[in-house]
Amino acid sequence: MLRSNAMPTDQTNSADDVLIALAPGQGALRHRLEEAILEDIASGRLAPGTALPPSRALADALGISRWVVTEAYGHLVGKGVLEARTGSATRVAASAPDVVPGIGEPSLAETRSRQAQPTPGIGLERAPDRAAHDLAPGVPDLRHVPREAWLRAARDALADATNQDLGGQPPAGHPAARAAMATHLRRARIVSGPDDAVVLTRGAADGMSRIAAALSDAGHTHLLIEDPSWAALRDVARAAGLTPVPVPVDDAGISTERLRAEAARTGARAVLLTPAHQFPLGAVLSDDRRAAVLAWAREVDGLVIEDDYDAEFRYDRRPVPALQGLDPDRVLLLGSTSKTLAPAFGIGWMVVPQRWRAAVLDVSVRRGPTPGPATLDQLTLARFVADGAYARHLRAARTRYARRRAALLAALDRELPGARVGGIAAGMHVTVDLAGIAPGIDAAAVVREGAARDVALVDLRRYQAAPSARSTVLVVGYGNLADARLEEALRSLRAAVEAAAR
């Protein structure tokens, strides 16, 4: 392709999807921010020409003063590492000098290295034909699917596709699509690894089935899972011959003490986690537990499977970085477009550790000539990501979901003032404990009463490995809830609760 000038490819991308985390330590915030930027440039994650977030946006994301960001940017501009022009974003200099993290303190990379629905791709909770008041979790806003942007990307991808592109489908995915997704994940999720670490799948469940088969082939017999958790992925693991081993979850994520105990009891050396936003309880895996999980994986020569569930949608701060970036040799990342775009796109990805790539590729080859999504869909996704359309869509979705979540919480406070809402400000669902309204209430009865009023609801027991005899907790989604019908939906929910209580 020809360009009108020598602008690096990354300059055409939006800065909104660039995730920068403060370097760990107790030093001055400005120095820690500079250290993080220098480390990301040295590692290649921030390539020459990459636009950095505006100072106000980065300050809000990190919860620090804008002065800290402007001082850090200004200092790095003075060093020739960054360049700033009036009316343009601050960027990594096209000819930046060699950058070396600060002397006397461990670098970010050094610190990290020491820290140690069964239908593929869908993962969808739904009522038949979708209820008028859709309060089921796991469904994105189907009214705001970026149809026109996707169509443009599809037309451009088809126009540029070579005859060779149209002639086959590599088992791990088209190289251009893998490279585009790798670039996005490095920028937005601080994922570590080369382009060929990415394997394109038909969705998260498809990816889970491949790694579960590879684990089974390698002699693994058990898989540690969060309890409660999304049933589809543990069902896929069970179908591959792995026995799911439930481990309880609390407000700080999976219990690492119980994880070690269950691993010792069963011999399990692999665990499936949702560390960015636990489903369905909505917790974030705490820093100490992140370190503990990775330490356990190293001790037992194990594997952590990270389901990056809802990672893109955090409203009180920027998303936490992927666990994979802390130990790419021990963590396999799963992701898909099912929650960010819509289940119908049927595209997912894995970032696979080096030691597991051959085994995963072998499983993909055994599945026949078309193990993943169609090549044209992959090329469309590559164009959609590279043109910045994906980042723009995610930014708009975050704004929309944050506003809707706030409206939902306000409506719950009015209609069900005794209910207790759980989960961080993220994702597309909350938990609602009704015990404060009626101690003896049964969530299953509320689900039945809701269905009679055309309200889709889900009982927490659906996600428990061994459902309890009784539950007072609903998992309430707001992703596909029309803003104009939110008040009506909550009134119908209140009516369902009142009927169940009676």
C-alpha positions, 0 to 999 in steps of 0.5 A: 500500500502507498502512503502520502507521507512517511507517517508510521502505521501506529499514527493512524490509530486512536490514542484512546485504546493505549493503556499505561500503568504506573510503574510499581514502587513508592517513588514520586508519581511523575518518575513512576509514570516516566518509568512506565512510558520508557519501559513501554517504549523500550519493550516495543509496546509503544512504537515510534509515532504512537499517540499517547493519551491526552494529559487530562484523560490519562490523569483521570484514568490513573487517578492522579493530578494532570500536572503530574502527567504534563510534567512527565510528558514535558520531561520526556519531550525534553529528552527527545523521547516524546514529541509534542506539536501544537494541535496534535497529540503527544507521540513517541518520537519517530527517532527516539534515542535509546531509552533505558529505565531508571537506574537504581530502581527495578524496571517495570519489566524486571518487577513483572518478571519477579512477580511472579452456551456451549456454542463456540464464541457465543457465551450468551444468556438469553430468553427465547426471542429476547424478552421485552425487558432484557435484564439477562447478563452477558448480552451487549447492546444489539442496537448499537452494533457498528454496522456501517463501520464493519461494512466499510472494513469488509469492503476494504478487506475484500478489495485488498485481499489477494488470491492467496488470501481467498484460497485457504485458511491457516489453522492459527488464523490469517497473519495480518489479522493476528498481527492487528489483534496483537497490536491492539492487545499490546496497546489496550491490555498490556499483553506481552508476546509476538504476533504469532502468539495470537490464535484466532478462534470462533469465540472464547468457548472455541478457544477454551475447547482447544486449550482444554483438548491440549491440556488433556493430551498433555495428561491433565485431568482436572481444571480449577474453576471459579465458583460461581462462574460462566457455565459454558466454559467449564462445560467445554472443559468437561467435554474435553475430558477435564474434571472441573474443580470449584474454588470459591470467590469473594470480593477480592476474586478467587480464594488462593488458599482454597486454590492451593488446597484443591490443587493439592487434593486433585493434582490440578495444574491449570486454572480458569479465571476472570481476573479483570471482572469476575463473572458473575460476582463482579470482583477484580482479582486483587494484586496480592492474589494475582501474585499468589496465582502466578507463584502457584503456577510456577511452583507446579509448572502449571497454566493460568487461563485468563478469560478477559471477560468484560475487561474493556468496560471499566467506568471508575478508572481505566481497565486493569492490565491483563494478567497475561502481561505479568507472566506470558509464559504461564498465562493464556489469554482468551477474548472475543467480540461476543461482548464488545460487538455482538455474538453473531460476529463469531470471532475470538482470540487466544494469546498462547504461551510459547510452550503451548503453541504447538499443542494448540496448533495440533488441536486446530489442525485436527479440527479440519480445514476451517478451524477458525472464523472465515478468512474474510471475517478475519481480514475485516476485523484486522481492518476494523481494528487498524483503522481505529473503528474498534477503539472508537466503538469501545469508547462509545460503548463505555460511555453508554454502559456507564450512563446506563449503569448509573441509571439502573442503580438509581432506579434500583434504589427507588424501586427496591430500596432494601436490595443490596447491589454487588459488583464493581463499576464495570461490565454489563451486569450487577448482582442484586441480593433481595434478602433485605426485602424479604429474607425468605424470598427465592430468586427462582420464584422472582425469575418465574414471576419476571418471565410472566411479565416479559422480564428476562432475569437470571438466578445466581444458582445458574452459575454455581457448580453445585447449585445451592438449595435456595438463593436470594441473588439475581444477576441483572444485566443492562447491556441490551436494556433499552434506555427508554425502557429502563424505568418500566423494566425496573417497575416490572422487576419490582412487581415480580419481586413483590409477587414472589415475596407473597 
